[in-house]
Amino acid sequence: MQANGNACPYVPKGGNVPQQANREPRAANDDANDDANDDANDGAPTTRVVGVRFRPTGRVYYYDPGAADYKSGQWVIVESPKGTECGRVVIAPRQIESSELGADDLKPILRIATEDDLRQMLAYKSKEKGALRRCAERIEQRELPMKLVESEYTYDGGRLTFYFTAEERVDFRALVRDLAAQFHTRIELRQIGARDHAKLLGGVGMCGKTLCCSSWLTEFNVVSIKMAKEQGLPLNTSKISGLCGRLMCCLAYENDDYVEAKEEMPAYNEVVTTGSGPGRVVGVNVPRESVEVMLESGATITVPVRQLDGYAQAFAQRDQQREQARTATKTATGGCGKPNCRHGQHAQPAASQPAQA
C-alpha cells in the first residue's frame, strides 16, 4: 500500500505555535490571476474550491470554501479519508473547471484552526519520536521482518500511523493490538515503497540538490527506461537511478521536449545531404540541434540540422513562430518576453528626456 500525502500537517521545528496567516495582505496580483482564470473558464462549468495540503510536499486536496474567504497560509480543520485533520491552505479560493474534480462531492472546510488546536498539534508532534522508538522495540520482540520509517499523529491524537518498508507482506495484527493497548489510540500501519521511503527521509541527489520528491514533487510520475533512451543517456542503472534505487524522476521532466524535438530532426540511418556530400545519420544531439553524419568516404562530421537540405525552411518557420510568440508576450506584459518577466525589468530603458532650459 502506498503512503498517502494527507497523513499529517507540517509543523516547523522548535515548538513555537504556527502563526495563522489571516493577518497577511493578499498579493497584489491575486485578483488579476483570478480574473484570468475566470476568463479562461468562460463557457465551461466551474466550481469554487480551496486547496489544502497536509504535508509540505504532499498532494493538494480541494475543499468547498463556502462563502468564506480563506487566505493562503491559514490552518484549517477538514474531514479527510483518515478522519478529522488539520491542514494548511495553499491555494486561496478560486474557480476551476468542474471537469478537473472527481465524481465525489467536495467536502466543506469545518472551521479555522484555533490556537489551542495548533498547540495540541505541536504537543502530539513532539511525541512521534518516542512512539517510533517504542514501536521498534515491539517489532524486535515479535521478530517481524519490517523496517520502521516514520510515525505520525493526527492533530488531536485520534490516530497514530506508522510507516514501514518490507520486502514481503507482513502479518502485523498482533503488533497492532500491542500498540493500541500501549498508546490508547487508533493505530494504523502502512507499508510504503522505495520512492515513498526516500520522500519521507529526504536526502541529496547526484546533482547536489535536495531530492525532488522531498522538496517539491507532490506526485510520482511513471518513469521508464525508454525515456533514458530518448534522451541519449547511458543505460547504466547506477547512472540513472536515484537514492531509492528506482529510475530518477527527473528523466520524465524533459522527455516530452526531446520527443517533440526529434520529430523535427532527421532519424537514425536517414540519408541526408550536407555541404560535404550525402551521408547517413548516425547520431542526434537534441540540445545542440545537430546530427552526426557518416559520409560515403567513412568520415563522420557534425552538422547543424538547419544547414541540411529540406530542414532549413522548417527551422526558419519555427524560429519565426517563437519570435512572434515572444513579441506578443512582451506586448501583453510590458516585459522583455522572457519567462516570469512581468514588470519590465529586462525591457530596454526609455530614452531620457532632454533637460528643459
C-alpha positions as CSV (number, residue, x, y, z in Angstrom):
1,M,0.0,0.0,0.0
2,Q,1.4,3.4,-0.9
3,A,1.7,6.3,1.5
4,N,-0.9,9.0,1.2
5,G,0.1,12.6,1.2
6,N,-2.6,13.6,3.7
7,A,-1.3,11.9,6.8
8,C,-0.3,14.7,9.0
9,P,0.1,18.5,8.7
10,Y,3.6,20.0,8.7
11,V,4.7,21.8,11.8
12,P,8.0,23.7,11.9
13,K,10.7,22.5,14.3
14,G,11.3,24.4,17.5
15,G,8.0,24.1,19.4
16,N,6.5,27.5,18.6
17,V,2.9,27.6,17.7
18,P,2.5,28.2,13.9
19,Q,1.0,31.6,13.2
20,Q,-2.1,32.0,11.2
21,A,-1.7,33.9,8.0
22,N,-5.0,35.8,8.1
23,R,-3.2,39.0,9.0
24,E,-1.1,38.9,5.9
25,P,-2.4,41.0,3.0
26,R,-3.3,39.3,-0.2
27,A,-0.8,39.5,-3.0
28,A,-1.5,42.3,-5.5
29,N,-1.6,40.0,-8.5
30,D,-4.0,37.5,-6.9
31,D,-7.1,39.4,-8.2
32,A,-5.5,39.6,-11.7
33,N,-4.8,35.8,-11.6
34,D,-8.4,35.1,-10.6
35,D,-9.7,37.3,-13.4
36,A,-7.5,35.4,-15.9
37,N,-8.8,32.1,-14.5
38,D,-12.4,33.2,-14.9
39,D,-11.8,34.4,-18.4
40,A,-10.1,31.1,-19.3
41,N,-13.0,29.1,-17.9
42,D,-15.7,31.0,-19.9
43,G,-18.1,28.6,-21.4
44,A,-17.3,25.7,-19.1
45,P,-19.0,25.0,-15.7
46,T,-16.7,26.0,-12.8
47,T,-16.6,25.3,-9.1
48,R,-15.2,27.4,-6.3
49,V,-12.6,25.5,-4.4
50,V,-9.8,26.0,-1.9
51,G,-6.6,23.9,-1.9
52,V,-5.4,22.3,1.4
53,R,-2.2,20.5,1.9
54,F,-1.3,18.2,4.9
55,R,2.4,17.8,4.2
56,P,4.9,20.3,2.9
57,T,5.4,18.3,-0.3
58,G,2.1,16.4,-0.2
59,R,-0.8,16.4,-2.6
60,V,-3.1,19.4,-2.7
61,Y,-6.7,18.4,-1.9
62,Y,-9.7,20.5,-3.0
63,Y,-12.4,21.5,-0.5
64,D,-15.5,23.6,-0.6
65,P,-14.8,27.0,1.0
66,G,-18.5,28.0,1.1
67,A,-18.9,31.8,1.4
68,A,-15.7,32.2,3.5
69,D,-12.6,33.9,2.0
70,Y,-9.7,31.8,3.3
71,K,-6.1,33.1,2.9
72,S,-3.1,31.2,1.8
73,G,-1.2,30.0,4.9
74,Q,-4.2,29.6,7.2
75,W,-4.5,26.4,9.2
76,V,-7.9,24.8,8.9
77,I,-9.7,21.7,10.2
78,V,-11.1,19.5,7.5
79,E,-12.5,16.0,7.1
80,S,-10.2,13.6,5.2
81,P,-10.3,9.9,4.4
82,K,-8.2,9.3,7.5
83,G,-10.6,11.3,9.8
84,T,-10.5,14.9,11.0
85,E,-7.2,16.6,10.3
86,C,-5.5,19.9,10.4
87,G,-4.1,21.2,7.1
88,R,-2.8,24.4,5.6
89,V,-4.4,26.4,2.9
90,V,-2.0,26.6,-0.1
91,I,-4.5,27.8,-2.8
92,A,-6.8,30.6,-1.9
93,P,-10.5,30.2,-3.1
94,R,-10.6,30.2,-6.9
95,Q,-12.8,28.9,-9.7
96,I,-11.7,25.8,-11.6
97,E,-13.4,23.7,-14.2
98,S,-15.7,21.1,-12.7
99,S,-14.2,18.5,-15.1
100,E,-11.0,18.7,-13.0
101,L,-12.8,17.4,-10.0
102,G,-13.8,13.8,-9.4
103,A,-17.3,12.4,-9.2
104,D,-17.4,12.8,-5.4
105,D,-18.8,16.0,-3.9
106,L,-16.4,18.4,-2.3
107,K,-16.3,18.3,1.4
108,P,-16.6,21.6,3.2
109,I,-13.9,23.1,5.5
110,L,-15.1,22.6,9.0
111,R,-13.5,25.6,10.6
112,I,-10.3,27.6,11.0
113,A,-7.8,26.0,13.4
114,T,-7.6,27.8,16.8
115,E,-4.5,28.5,18.9
116,D,-5.5,25.5,21.1
117,D,-5.6,23.2,18.1
118,L,-2.2,24.3,17.0
119,R,-0.7,23.8,20.5
120,Q,-2.3,20.4,20.6
121,M,-0.8,19.6,17.2
122,L,2.7,20.6,18.4
123,A,2.3,18.5,21.6
124,Y,1.5,15.4,19.7
125,K,4.2,16.1,17.1
126,S,6.8,16.1,19.9
127,K,5.6,12.5,20.9
128,E,6.2,11.0,17.5
129,K,9.9,10.1,18.0
130,G,9.1,8.3,21.3
131,A,6.3,6.4,19.7
132,L,8.6,5.3,16.9
133,R,11.2,4.0,19.3
134,R,8.6,2.1,21.4
135,C,7.1,0.6,18.2
136,A,10.6,-0.5,17.1
137,E,11.0,-2.3,20.4
138,R,7.7,-4.2,19.9
139,I,8.8,-5.2,16.4
140,E,12.1,-6.5,17.7
141,Q,10.3,-8.5,20.4
142,R,8.0,-10.2,17.8
143,E,10.8,-10.6,15.3
144,L,8.8,-9.1,12.4
145,P,10.6,-8.6,9.1
146,M,9.8,-4.9,8.7
147,K,11.7,-1.6,9.0
148,L,10.1,1.4,10.5
149,V,10.4,4.7,8.7
150,E,8.3,7.3,10.4
151,S,5.4,7.8,12.8
152,E,2.6,10.4,12.7
153,Y,-0.1,11.6,15.0
154,T,-3.2,13.4,13.8
155,Y,-3.5,16.9,15.3
156,D,-5.9,15.7,18.0
157,G,-4.1,12.4,18.7
158,G,-7.1,10.4,17.4
159,R,-4.9,8.3,15.1
160,L,-1.3,7.2,15.2
161,T,0.2,6.0,11.9
162,F,3.4,4.0,11.5
163,Y,5.1,3.9,8.0
164,F,7.4,0.9,7.3
165,T,9.1,-0.9,4.5
166,A,9.3,-4.7,4.0
167,E,10.3,-7.0,1.2
168,E,7.2,-9.1,1.5
169,R,3.7,-8.9,3.1
170,V,3.8,-8.8,6.9
171,D,1.1,-10.1,9.3
172,F,1.1,-7.3,11.9
173,R,-2.3,-7.9,13.5
174,A,-0.8,-8.9,16.9
175,L,1.5,-5.8,16.7
176,V,-1.4,-3.5,16.2
177,R,-3.1,-4.9,19.3
178,D,0.0,-4.3,21.3
179,L,0.4,-0.8,20.1
180,A,-3.3,0.0,20.7
181,A,-3.0,-1.1,24.3
182,Q,0.1,0.9,24.8
183,F,-0.8,4.2,23.1
184,H,-4.6,4.1,23.8
185,T,-5.5,5.5,20.3
186,R,-6.3,4.2,16.9
187,I,-3.3,2.5,15.3
188,E,-2.6,2.2,11.6
189,L,0.5,0.5,10.0
190,R,1.1,1.4,6.4
191,Q,3.6,-0.3,4.1
192,I,5.3,2.1,1.7
193,G,7.5,1.6,-1.3
194,A,11.1,2.7,-2.0
195,R,10.1,6.0,-3.5
196,D,7.9,7.0,-0.6
197,H,10.7,5.9,1.8
198,A,13.1,8.4,0.1
199,K,10.4,11.1,0.1
200,L,9.9,10.7,3.9
201,L,13.6,10.6,4.8
202,G,14.9,13.1,2.3
203,G,18.5,13.4,1.1
204,V,20.7,14.8,-1.6
205,G,20.7,13.5,-5.2
206,M,23.7,13.1,-7.5
207,C,23.0,16.6,-8.9
208,G,23.9,18.0,-5.5
209,K,20.4,19.3,-4.7
210,T,17.8,18.1,-2.3
211,L,15.7,15.3,-3.6
212,C,12.8,16.5,-5.8
213,C,10.4,14.1,-4.1
214,S,11.2,15.5,-0.6
215,S,11.4,19.2,-1.6
216,W,8.7,20.0,-4.2
217,L,7.4,16.9,-6.1
218,T,3.9,16.1,-5.0
219,E,3.2,13.0,-7.1
220,F,5.3,10.3,-8.6
221,N,5.1,10.1,-12.4
222,V,5.7,7.0,-14.5
223,V,9.3,6.7,-15.4
224,S,10.6,4.1,-17.9
225,I,13.9,3.1,-19.4
226,K,12.6,4.3,-22.8
227,M,12.9,7.9,-21.5
228,A,16.6,7.4,-21.0
229,K,17.0,6.1,-24.5
230,E,15.1,9.0,-26.0
231,Q,17.5,11.4,-24.3
232,G,20.6,9.5,-25.3
233,L,21.6,8.7,-21.7
234,P,23.8,5.8,-20.8
235,L,21.7,2.7,-19.9
236,N,23.7,2.2,-16.7
237,T,21.4,1.7,-13.7
238,S,24.0,3.4,-11.4
239,K,23.9,6.5,-13.6
240,I,20.1,6.9,-14.0
241,S,18.9,5.6,-10.6
242,G,18.1,7.7,-7.6
243,L,18.7,7.1,-3.9
244,C,15.6,5.0,-3.8
245,G,17.1,2.5,-6.3
246,R,14.4,3.4,-8.9
247,L,14.8,5.3,-12.1
248,M,15.3,9.0,-11.4
249,C,12.1,11.1,-11.5
250,C,13.9,13.8,-13.5
251,L,14.1,11.6,-16.5
252,A,10.5,12.5,-17.2
253,Y,10.9,16.3,-16.9
254,E,12.2,16.9,-20.4
255,N,11.2,13.7,-22.1
256,D,8.2,15.3,-24.0
257,D,10.5,18.1,-25.3
258,Y,13.0,15.5,-26.6
259,V,10.3,13.6,-28.3
260,E,8.9,16.7,-29.9
261,A,12.3,18.0,-31.0
262,K,13.2,14.6,-32.6
263,E,10.1,14.8,-34.7
264,E,11.6,17.8,-36.4
265,M,15.1,16.3,-36.8
266,P,16.4,13.5,-39.1
267,A,16.0,10.0,-37.8
268,Y,18.8,7.5,-37.3
269,N,20.1,5.9,-40.5
270,E,18.3,8.6,-42.6
271,V,20.2,9.7,-45.7
272,V,20.8,13.5,-45.7
273,T,22.6,15.9,-48.0
274,T,25.3,18.0,-46.4
275,G,27.8,20.6,-47.7
276,S,30.3,17.8,-47.9
277,G,28.0,15.4,-49.8
278,P,25.4,12.8,-48.9
279,G,25.7,10.7,-45.7
280,R,23.8,8.7,-43.2
281,V,22.7,9.9,-39.8
282,V,24.5,8.0,-37.0
283,G,23.8,10.4,-34.1
284,V,21.4,13.0,-32.9
285,N,22.1,15.8,-30.4
286,V,18.9,17.4,-29.4
287,P,20.2,20.2,-27.1
288,R,22.6,21.5,-29.9
289,E,20.1,20.7,-32.7
290,S,22.8,18.9,-34.6
291,V,23.4,15.4,-36.1
292,E,26.4,13.3,-36.7
293,V,26.6,12.2,-40.3
294,M,28.8,9.5,-41.8
295,L,29.8,10.4,-45.3
296,E,30.4,7.9,-48.1
297,S,34.2,8.3,-47.5
298,G,33.7,6.9,-44.0
299,A,34.4,10.2,-42.2
300,T,31.9,11.4,-39.6
301,I,31.0,15.1,-39.3
302,T,28.7,17.1,-37.1
303,V,26.2,19.3,-38.9
304,P,23.6,21.6,-37.5
305,V,20.1,20.4,-38.6
306,R,19.2,23.9,-40.0
307,Q,22.0,23.5,-42.6
308,L,20.7,20.3,-44.0
309,D,18.7,20.3,-47.2
310,G,15.0,20.1,-46.5
311,Y,15.2,21.2,-42.9
312,A,16.4,24.8,-43.1
313,Q,13.0,26.1,-44.1
314,A,11.2,24.2,-41.3
315,F,13.6,25.5,-38.7
316,A,13.3,29.1,-40.0
317,Q,9.5,28.9,-39.7
318,R,9.8,27.5,-36.2
319,D,12.1,30.4,-35.2
320,Q,9.8,32.9,-36.7
321,Q,6.8,31.5,-34.7
322,R,8.8,31.6,-31.5
323,E,9.8,35.2,-32.1
324,Q,6.2,36.1,-32.8
325,A,5.1,34.5,-29.5
326,R,7.8,36.3,-27.6
327,T,6.8,39.6,-29.1
328,A,3.2,39.0,-28.2
329,T,4.2,38.2,-24.6
330,K,6.3,41.3,-24.4
331,T,3.5,43.5,-25.7
332,A,0.9,42.0,-23.2
333,T,3.1,42.1,-20.1
334,G,5.3,45.1,-20.7
335,G,8.5,43.0,-20.1
336,C,11.0,41.6,-22.5
337,G,9.1,38.4,-23.3
338,K,11.3,36.1,-21.1
339,P,9.5,33.8,-18.7
340,N,8.3,35.4,-15.4
341,C,9.2,38.9,-16.7
342,R,6.0,40.9,-15.9
343,H,7.4,44.1,-14.6
344,G,9.6,45.3,-17.4
345,Q,12.8,44.7,-15.5
346,H,14.5,43.4,-18.7
347,A,12.9,45.9,-21.1
348,Q,15.1,48.4,-22.9
349,P,15.3,51.7,-20.8
350,A,13.4,54.5,-22.3
351,A,15.4,57.4,-23.8
352,S,16.0,60.1,-21.3
353,Q,14.2,63.4,-22.0
354,P,16.5,66.4,-22.6
355,A,16.6,68.8,-19.7
356,Q,14.5,71.9,-20.0
357,A,16.4,75.1,-20.5
